[in-house]
Amino acid sequence: MSLIDIQKQVDEWTNQFTPQYFKPLSIMAKLSEELGELSKEINDRYGDRIKKSGEDTKDIGSEICDIIFALTCLANSHNINLDESWKSIMKKFNTRDHSRFERKDQFEPFN
């Protein structure tokens, strides 16, 4: 599924509500909340935090998708085509960071 497909799916779902998208600061608050949930789960698994008894283990993939959903809402509310933005950012990484990190043998950069 492409980013534009994800954007269309989110747009179709949010189109049933008024307002279709919250204000940018509200979306950012939701994004921060979702990032906090992902951070907590990562810290529970790999950090020093000890999970309280009775606390559920969350699915990391679902937490990441909550973040993607919030970011997609932000992009849609600003009429940003994420496919085009993604191509631009990958071009930047492939150019700017081409020699920045140690490479594996026979690695070809993505276009």
N, CA, C and O atoms as a GROMACS GRO file, in nm:
protein
  444
    1MET      N    1   0.085  -0.117   0.000
    1MET     CA    2   0.000   0.000   0.000
    1MET      C    3   0.090   0.123   0.000
    1MET      O    4   0.182   0.134   0.081
    2SER      N    5   0.064   0.214  -0.090
    2SER     CA    6   0.143   0.337  -0.098
    2SER      C    7   0.095   0.438   0.007
    2SER      O    8  -0.013   0.422   0.065
    3LEU      N    9   0.174   0.539   0.029
    3LEU     CA   10   0.135   0.644   0.123
    3LEU      C   11   0.009   0.716   0.075
    3LEU      O   12  -0.076   0.753   0.156
    4ILE      N   13  -0.003   0.736  -0.055
    4ILE     CA   14  -0.123   0.803  -0.107
    4ILE      C   15  -0.247   0.716  -0.085
    4ILE      O   16  -0.356   0.768  -0.063
    5ASP      N   17  -0.230   0.584  -0.091
    5ASP     CA   18  -0.342   0.494  -0.061
    5ASP      C   19  -0.384   0.507   0.085
    5ASP      O   20  -0.503   0.509   0.117
    6ILE      N   21  -0.285   0.515   0.173
    6ILE     CA   22  -0.313   0.534   0.315
    6ILE      C   23  -0.385   0.667   0.336
    6ILE      O   24  -0.482   0.675   0.411
    7GLN      N   25  -0.337   0.771   0.269
    7GLN     CA   26  -0.401   0.902   0.282
    7GLN      C   27  -0.547   0.898   0.235
    7GLN      O   28  -0.634   0.957   0.299
    8LYS      N   29  -0.572   0.830   0.126
    8LYS     CA   30  -0.710   0.819   0.075
    8LYS      C   31  -0.798   0.742   0.174
    8LYS      O   32  -0.912   0.780   0.198
    9GLN      N   33  -0.745   0.635   0.230
    9GLN     CA   34  -0.821   0.555   0.325
    9GLN      C   35  -0.856   0.636   0.450
    9GLN      O   36  -0.969   0.631   0.498
   10VAL      N   37  -0.759   0.710   0.502
   10VAL     CA   38  -0.784   0.796   0.619
   10VAL      C   39  -0.883   0.905   0.583
   10VAL      O   40  -0.973   0.935   0.662
   11ASP      N   41  -0.868   0.965   0.465
   11ASP     CA   42  -0.958   1.072   0.424
   11ASP      C   43  -1.102   1.022   0.411
   11ASP      O   44  -1.196   1.091   0.450
   12GLU      N   45  -1.119   0.903   0.355
   12GLU     CA   46  -1.253   0.846   0.342
   12GLU      C   47  -1.314   0.821   0.479
   12GLU      O   48  -1.433   0.846   0.499
   13TRP      N   49  -1.235   0.770   0.574
   13TRP     CA   50  -1.287   0.743   0.707
   13TRP      C   51  -1.321   0.872   0.781
   13TRP      O   52  -1.428   0.881   0.842
   14THR      N   53  -1.233   0.970   0.776
   14THR     CA   54  -1.257   1.095   0.849
   14THR      C   55  -1.366   1.180   0.786
   14THR      O   56  -1.422   1.268   0.851
   15ASN      N   57  -1.396   1.155   0.660
   15ASN     CA   58  -1.497   1.235   0.589
   15ASN      C   59  -1.637   1.220   0.649
   15ASN      O   60  -1.725   1.299   0.619
   16GLN      N   61  -1.658   1.119   0.732
   16GLN     CA   62  -1.789   1.099   0.792
   16GLN      C   63  -1.812   1.188   0.914
   16GLN      O   64  -1.921   1.189   0.971
   17PHE      N   65  -1.710   1.264   0.956
   17PHE     CA   66  -1.719   1.345   1.076
   17PHE      C   67  -1.708   1.494   1.047
   17PHE      O   68  -1.656   1.535   0.944
   18THR      N   69  -1.758   1.573   1.141
   18THR     CA   70  -1.744   1.718   1.135
   18THR      C   71  -1.683   1.765   1.264
   18THR      O   72  -1.741   1.740   1.370
   19PRO      N   73  -1.571   1.831   1.263
   19PRO     CA   74  -1.489   1.857   1.145
   19PRO      C   75  -1.419   1.729   1.099
   19PRO      O   76  -1.400   1.635   1.177
   20GLN      N   77  -1.383   1.728   0.973
   20GLN     CA   78  -1.316   1.610   0.919
   20GLN      C   79  -1.180   1.590   0.987
   20GLN      O   80  -1.143   1.478   1.021
   21TYR      N   81  -1.109   1.698   1.006
   21TYR     CA   82  -0.979   1.693   1.073
   21TYR      C   83  -0.977   1.796   1.184
   21TYR      O   84  -1.030   1.906   1.168
   22PHE      N   85  -0.916   1.760   1.296
   22PHE     CA   86  -0.900   1.856   1.405
   22PHE      C   87  -0.798   1.961   1.365
   22PHE      O   88  -0.729   1.948   1.264
   23LYS      N   89  -0.790   2.065   1.445
   23LYS     CA   90  -0.690   2.170   1.422
   23LYS      C   91  -0.551   2.110   1.441
   23LYS      O   92  -0.534   2.013   1.514
   24PRO      N   93  -0.451   2.169   1.374
   24PRO     CA   94  -0.315   2.113   1.379
   24PRO      C   95  -0.261   2.091   1.521
   24PRO      O   96  -0.195   1.990   1.546
   25LEU      N   97  -0.287   2.182   1.613
   25LEU     CA   98  -0.236   2.162   1.749
   25LEU      C   99  -0.302   2.043   1.818
   25LEU      O  100  -0.238   1.974   1.896
   26SER      N  101  -0.428   2.019   1.788
   26SER     CA  102  -0.496   1.902   1.845
   26SER      C  103  -0.441   1.773   1.786
   26SER      O  104  -0.426   1.673   1.856
   27ILE      N  105  -0.410   1.776   1.657
   27ILE     CA  106  -0.349   1.659   1.594
   27ILE      C  107  -0.211   1.635   1.654
   27ILE      O  108  -0.174   1.520   1.680
   28MET      N  109  -0.136   1.741   1.677
   28MET     CA  110  -0.003   1.727   1.738
   28MET      C  111  -0.014   1.670   1.881
   28MET      O  112   0.070   1.590   1.922
   29ALA      N  113  -0.116   1.712   1.955
   29ALA     CA  114  -0.136   1.658   2.089
   29ALA      C  115  -0.164   1.507   2.081
   29ALA      O  116  -0.110   1.430   2.160
   30LYS      N  117  -0.247   1.467   1.986
   30LYS     CA  118  -0.277   1.324   1.967
   30LYS      C  119  -0.151   1.249   1.926
   30LYS      O  120  -0.125   1.139   1.975
   31LEU      N  121  -0.074   1.308   1.837
   31LEU     CA  122   0.051   1.247   1.794
   31LEU      C  123   0.146   1.228   1.912
   31LEU      O  124   0.209   1.123   1.925
   32SER      N  125   0.156   1.329   1.997
   32SER     CA  126   0.242   1.320   2.116
   32SER      C  127   0.194   1.209   2.209
   32SER      O  128   0.275   1.135   2.265
   33GLU      N  129   0.062   1.199   2.225
   33GLU     CA  130   0.004   1.093   2.309
   33GLU      C  131   0.040   0.955   2.255
   33GLU      O  132   0.081   0.866   2.330
   34GLU      N  133   0.024   0.938   2.124
   34GLU     CA  134   0.054   0.808   2.063
   34GLU      C  135   0.203   0.776   2.069
   34GLU      O  136   0.241   0.662   2.092
   35LEU      N  137   0.287   0.876   2.050
   35LEU     CA  138   0.431   0.855   2.060
   35LEU      C  139   0.469   0.815   2.203
   35LEU      O  140   0.556   0.732   2.224
   36GLY      N  141   0.402   0.876   2.300
   36GLY     CA  142   0.426   0.839   2.440
   36GLY      C  143   0.390   0.694   2.467
   36GLY      O  144   0.461   0.626   2.540
   37GLU      N  145   0.280   0.647   2.409
   37GLU     CA  146   0.240   0.507   2.427
   37GLU      C  147   0.343   0.412   2.366
   37GLU      O  148   0.376   0.309   2.425
   38LEU      N  149   0.394   0.447   2.247
   38LEU     CA  150   0.498   0.366   2.185
   38LEU      C  151   0.626   0.369   2.269
   38LEU      O  152   0.689   0.265   2.292
   39SER      N  153   0.662   0.487   2.315
   39SER     CA  154   0.783   0.502   2.397
   39SER      C  155   0.774   0.420   2.524
   39SER      O  156   0.871   0.356   2.565
   40LYS      N  157   0.659   0.421   2.587
   40LYS     CA  158   0.638   0.345   2.710
   40LYS      C  159   0.655   0.195   2.684
   40LYS      O  160   0.720   0.125   2.762
   41GLU      N  161   0.598   0.147   2.576
   41GLU     CA  162   0.608   0.005   2.544
   41GLU      C  163   0.752  -0.035   2.513
   41GLU      O  164   0.798  -0.140   2.556
   42ILE      N  165   0.823   0.049   2.438
   42ILE     CA  166   0.963   0.021   2.406
   42ILE      C  167   1.046   0.020   2.536
   42ILE      O  168   1.131  -0.066   2.556
   43ASN      N  169   1.019   0.118   2.622
   43ASN     CA  170   1.091   0.124   2.750
   43ASN      C  171   1.058   0.003   2.838
   43ASN      O  172   1.146  -0.050   2.906
   44ASP      N  173   0.932  -0.040   2.836
   44ASP     CA  174   0.894  -0.160   2.914
   44ASP      C  175   0.971  -0.283   2.868
   44ASP      O  176   1.011  -0.367   2.948
   45ARG      N  177   0.993  -0.292   2.738
   45ARG     CA  178   1.058  -0.412   2.684
   45ARG      C  179   1.210  -0.404   2.688
   45ARG      O  180   1.276  -0.504   2.715
   46TYR      N  181   1.265  -0.288   2.661
   46TYR     CA  182   1.409  -0.279   2.642
   46TYR      C  183   1.480  -0.183   2.737
   46TYR      O  184   1.603  -0.178   2.738
   47GLY      N  185   1.405  -0.108   2.815
   47GLY     CA  186   1.464  -0.008   2.902
   47GLY      C  187   1.466  -0.052   3.047
   47GLY      O  188   1.451  -0.170   3.080
   48ASP      N  189   1.485   0.046   3.131
   48ASP     CA  190   1.497   0.020   3.274
   48ASP      C  191   1.363   0.016   3.347
   48ASP      O  192   1.356  -0.026   3.462
   49ARG      N  193   1.257   0.058   3.280
   49ARG     CA  194   1.126   0.062   3.345
   49ARG      C  195   1.076  -0.079   3.370
   49ARG      O  196   1.088  -0.166   3.284
   50ILE      N  197   1.020  -0.101   3.485
   50ILE     CA  198   0.960  -0.229   3.519
   50ILE      C  199   0.809  -0.213   3.510
   50ILE      O  200   0.750  -0.128   3.576
   51LYS      N  201   0.748  -0.295   3.427
   51LYS     CA  202   0.603  -0.289   3.406
   51LYS      C  203   0.530  -0.323   3.536
   51LYS      O  204   0.568  -0.415   3.608
   52LYS      N  205   0.426  -0.246   3.565
   52LYS     CA  206   0.344  -0.273   3.684
   52LYS      C  207   0.265  -0.401   3.663
   52LYS      O  208   0.231  -0.436   3.550
   53SER      N  209   0.237  -0.471   3.770
   53SER     CA  210   0.159  -0.594   3.757
   53SER      C  211   0.020  -0.557   3.704
   53SER      O  212  -0.039  -0.458   3.746
   54GLY      N  213  -0.028  -0.637   3.613
   54GLY     CA  214  -0.159  -0.612   3.554
   54GLY      C  215  -0.155  -0.522   3.431
   54GLY      O  216  -0.256  -0.509   3.361
   55GLU      N  217  -0.039  -0.460   3.402
   55GLU     CA  218  -0.028  -0.375   3.283
   55GLU      C  219  -0.020  -0.464   3.160
   55GLU      O  220   0.058  -0.560   3.156
   56ASP      N  221  -0.099  -0.431   3.060
   56ASP     CA  222  -0.099  -0.509   2.937
   56ASP      C  223   0.024  -0.476   2.852
   56ASP      O  224   0.074  -0.364   2.852
   57THR      N  225   0.071  -0.578   2.781
   57THR     CA  226   0.175  -0.556   2.680
   57THR      C  227   0.104  -0.510   2.554
   57THR      O  228   0.008  -0.572   2.509
   58LYS      N  229   0.154  -0.401   2.498
   58LYS     CA  230   0.092  -0.346   2.377
   58LYS      C  231   0.166  -0.394   2.254
   58LYS      O  232   0.285  -0.427   2.260
   59ASP      N  233   0.095  -0.398   2.143
   59ASP     CA  234   0.152  -0.438   2.016
   59ASP      C  235   0.227  -0.319   1.956
   59ASP      O  236   0.167  -0.215   1.928
   60ILE      N  237   0.356  -0.333   1.937
   60ILE     CA  238   0.437  -0.222   1.887
   60ILE      C  239   0.390  -0.180   1.748
   60ILE      O  240   0.386  -0.060   1.718
   61GLY      N  241   0.355  -0.275   1.663
   61GLY     CA  242   0.305  -0.242   1.530
   61GLY      C  243   0.181  -0.155   1.534
   61GLY      O  244   0.168  -0.060   1.457
   62SER      N  245   0.089  -0.187   1.624
   62SER     CA  246  -0.033  -0.106   1.638
   62SER      C  247  -0.002   0.033   1.688
   62SER      O  248  -0.062   0.131   1.644
   63GLU      N  249   0.094   0.042   1.779
   63GLU     CA  250   0.132   0.175   1.830
   63GLU      C  251   0.196   0.259   1.719
   63GLU      O  252   0.170   0.379   1.711
   64ILE      N  253   0.278   0.198   1.636
   64ILE     CA  254   0.337   0.270   1.523
   64ILE      C  255   0.228   0.314   1.426
   64ILE      O  256   0.232   0.426   1.374
   65CYS      N  257   0.130   0.228   1.401
   65CYS     CA  258   0.021   0.263   1.310
   65CYS      C  259  -0.066   0.376   1.365
   65CYS      O  260  -0.118   0.456   1.288
   66ASP      N  261  -0.083   0.383   1.498
   66ASP     CA  262  -0.153   0.497   1.557
   66ASP      C  263  -0.081   0.627   1.523
   66ASP      O  264  -0.145   0.729   1.495
   67ILE      N  265   0.051   0.624   1.526
   67ILE     CA  266   0.131   0.741   1.492
   67ILE      C  267   0.117   0.774   1.344
   67ILE      O  268   0.101   0.890   1.306
   68ILE      N  269   0.123   0.672   1.260
   68ILE     CA  270   0.106   0.693   1.115
   68ILE      C  271  -0.031   0.754   1.087
   68ILE      O  272  -0.043   0.844   1.004
   69PHE      N  273  -0.135   0.707   1.155
   69PHE     CA  274  -0.269   0.762   1.137
   69PHE      C  275  -0.272   0.910   1.172
   69PHE      O  276  -0.325   0.991   1.096
   70ALA      N  277  -0.215   0.946   1.286
   70ALA     CA  278  -0.215   1.087   1.328
   70ALA      C  279  -0.135   1.172   1.230
   70ALA      O  280  -0.178   1.282   1.195
   71LEU      N  281  -0.021   1.123   1.186
   71LEU     CA  282   0.060   1.198   1.089
   71LEU      C  283  -0.013   1.212   0.955
   71LEU      O  284  -0.003   1.315   0.889
   72THR      N  285  -0.086   1.108   0.917
   72THR     CA  286  -0.163   1.114   0.793
   72THR      C  287  -0.274   1.218   0.804
   72THR      O  288  -0.300   1.291   0.708
   73CYS      N  289  -0.339   1.226   0.919
   73CYS     CA  290  -0.440   1.330   0.940
   73CYS      C  291  -0.378   1.468   0.927
   73CYS      O  292  -0.438   1.557   0.866
   74LEU      N  293  -0.260   1.486   0.983
   74LEU     CA  294  -0.192   1.615   0.973
   74LEU      C  295  -0.158   1.647   0.828
   74LEU      O  296  -0.181   1.759   0.782
   75ALA      N  297  -0.105   1.550   0.756
   75ALA     CA  298  -0.074   1.570   0.614
   75ALA      C  299  -0.199   1.602   0.533
   75ALA      O  300  -0.200   1.695   0.453
   76ASN      N  301  -0.304   1.524   0.554
   76ASN     CA  302  -0.428   1.547   0.480
   76ASN      C  303  -0.488   1.684   0.509
   76ASN      O  304  -0.540   1.750   0.419
   77SER      N  305  -0.481   1.724   0.633
   77SER     CA  306  -0.539   1.855   0.669
   77SER      C  307  -0.462   1.970   0.608
   77SER      O  308  -0.511   2.083   0.602
   78HIS      N  309  -0.340   1.943   0.561
   78HIS     CA  310  -0.257   2.044   0.495
   78HIS      C  311  -0.241   2.018   0.345
   78HIS      O  312  -0.159   2.081   0.279
   79ASN      N  313  -0.319   1.924   0.292
   79ASN     CA  314  -0.314   1.889   0.150
   79ASN      C  315  -0.172   1.852   0.104
   79ASN      O  316  -0.128   1.894  -0.002
   80ILE      N  317  -0.104   1.775   0.186
   80ILE     CA  318   0.032   1.730   0.155
   80ILE      C  319   0.024   1.591   0.094
   80ILE      O  320  -0.038   1.501   0.151
   81ASN      N  321   0.087   1.573  -0.021
   81ASN     CA  322   0.096   1.443  -0.086
   81ASN      C  323   0.218   1.372  -0.028
   81ASN      O  324   0.332   1.407  -0.060
   82LEU      N  325   0.196   1.272   0.056
   82LEU     CA  326   0.306   1.205   0.124
   82LEU      C  327   0.392   1.122   0.029
   82LEU      O  328   0.511   1.102   0.056
   83ASP      N  329   0.336   1.073  -0.081
   83ASP     CA  330   0.419   1.002  -0.179
   83ASP      C  331   0.526   1.095  -0.234
   83ASP      O  332   0.643   1.058  -0.244
   84GLU      N  333   0.485   1.216  -0.271
   84GLU     CA  334   0.581   1.313  -0.325
   84GLU      C  335   0.681   1.356  -0.217
   84GLU      O  336   0.801   1.367  -0.245
   85SER      N  337   0.634   1.380  -0.098
   85SER     CA  338   0.725   1.419   0.010
   85SER      C  339   0.824   1.308   0.041
   85SER      O  340   0.941   1.334   0.070
   86TRP      N  341   0.777   1.182   0.036
   86TRP     CA  342   0.865   1.069   0.063
   86TRP      C  343   0.975   1.060  -0.042
   86TRP      O  344   1.092   1.038  -0.009
   87LYS      N  345   0.939   1.076  -0.169
   87LYS     CA  346   1.040   1.072  -0.276
   87LYS      C  347   1.145   1.180  -0.253
   87LYS      O  348   1.264   1.155  -0.272
   88SER      N  349   1.102   1.297  -0.213
   88SER     CA  350   1.194   1.408  -0.190
   88SER      C  351   1.288   1.378  -0.072
   88SER      O  352   1.407   1.405  -0.080
   89ILE      N  353   1.234   1.325   0.034
   89ILE     CA  354   1.317   1.298   0.152
   89ILE      C  355   1.416   1.185   0.125
   89ILE      O  356   1.528   1.189   0.174
   90MET      N  357   1.376   1.084   0.048
   90MET     CA  358   1.468   0.975   0.017
   90MET      C  359   1.579   1.023  -0.076
   90MET      O  360   1.693   0.978  -0.064
   91LYS      N  361   1.546   1.114  -0.167
   91LYS     CA  362   1.649   1.174  -0.252
   91LYS      C  363   1.751   1.248  -0.166
   91LYS      O  364   1.871   1.238  -0.189
   92LYS      N  365   1.702   1.321  -0.066
   92LYS     CA  366   1.791   1.392   0.026
   92LYS      C  367   1.882   1.294   0.100
   92LYS      O  368   2.003   1.316   0.107
   93PHE      N  369   1.826   1.188   0.155
   93PHE     CA  370   1.906   1.091   0.229
   93PHE      C  371   2.008   1.022   0.139
   93PHE      O  372   2.123   1.003   0.178
   94ASN      N  373   1.966   0.986   0.018
   94ASN     CA  374   2.055   0.918  -0.075
   94ASN      C  375   2.167   1.008  -0.125
   94ASN      O  376   2.273   0.960  -0.165
   95THR      N  377   2.145   1.138  -0.122
   95THR     CA  378   2.247   1.234  -0.166
   95THR      C  379   2.332   1.279  -0.048
   95THR      O  380   2.454   1.260  -0.048
   96ARG      N  381   2.270   1.336   0.052
   96ARG     CA  382   2.341   1.393   0.166
   96ARG      C  383   2.412   1.287   0.249
   96ARG      O  384   2.525   1.309   0.293
   97ASP      N  385   2.348   1.174   0.270
   97ASP     CA  386   2.402   1.074   0.361
   97ASP      C  387   2.465   0.954   0.289
   97ASP      O  388   2.489   0.850   0.350
   98HIS      N  389   2.492   0.970   0.160
   98HIS     CA  390   2.545   0.861   0.080
   98HIS      C  391   2.672   0.800   0.141
   98HIS      O  392   2.688   0.678   0.141
   99SER      N  393   2.760   0.883   0.192
   99SER     CA  394   2.888   0.835   0.247
   99SER      C  395   2.897   0.856   0.398
   99SER      O  396   3.006   0.846   0.455
  100ARG      N  397   2.787   0.883   0.460
  100ARG     CA  398   2.789   0.919   0.602
  100ARG      C  399   2.810   0.799   0.695
  100ARG      O  400   2.874   0.813   0.799
  101PHE      N  401   2.758   0.685   0.660
  101PHE     CA  402   2.764   0.567   0.746
  101PHE      C  403   2.842   0.456   0.679
  101PHE      O  404   2.858   0.454   0.557
  102GLU      N  405   2.891   0.362   0.760
  102GLU     CA  406   2.962   0.247   0.706
  102GLU      C  407   2.863   0.163   0.625
  102GLU      O  408   2.752   0.134   0.670
  103ARG      N  409   2.906   0.126   0.506
  103ARG     CA  410   2.819   0.051   0.416
  103ARG      C  411   2.848  -0.098   0.419
  103ARG      O  412   2.961  -0.141   0.443
  104LYS      N  413   2.743  -0.175   0.393
  104LYS     CA  414   2.759  -0.318   0.371
  104LYS      C  415   2.813  -0.336   0.229
  104LYS      O  416   2.792  -0.250   0.144
  105ASP      N  417   2.882  -0.446   0.204
  105ASP     CA  418   2.932  -0.473   0.069
  105ASP      C  419   2.815  -0.492  -0.027
  105ASP      O  420   2.712  -0.549   0.010
  106GLN      N  421   2.831  -0.445  -0.147
  106GLN     CA  422   2.736  -0.465  -0.256
  106GLN      C  423   2.599  -0.402  -0.231
  106GLN      O  424   2.498  -0.452  -0.281
  107PHE      N  425   2.594  -0.294  -0.154
  107PHE     CA  426   2.466  -0.230  -0.127
  107PHE      C  427   2.437  -0.125  -0.233
  107PHE      O  428   2.522  -0.042  -0.264
  108GLU      N  429   2.316  -0.130  -0.287
  108GLU     CA  430   2.272  -0.030  -0.383
  108GLU      C  431   2.168   0.060  -0.316
  108GLU      O  432   2.072   0.009  -0.258
  109PRO      N  433   2.185   0.193  -0.321
  109PRO     CA  434   2.087   0.281  -0.258
  109PRO      C  435   1.952   0.275  -0.329
  109PRO      O  436   1.943   0.247  -0.449
  110PHE      N  437   1.847   0.303  -0.252
  110PHE     CA  438   1.712   0.306  -0.308
  110PHE      C  439   1.694   0.434  -0.387
  110PHE      O  440   1.755   0.537  -0.356
  111ASN      N  441   1.611   0.429  -0.489
  111ASN     CA  442   1.577   0.549  -0.569
  111ASN      C  443   1.439   0.594  -0.538
  111ASN      O  444   1.393   0.693  -0.594
   0.00000   0.00000   0.00000
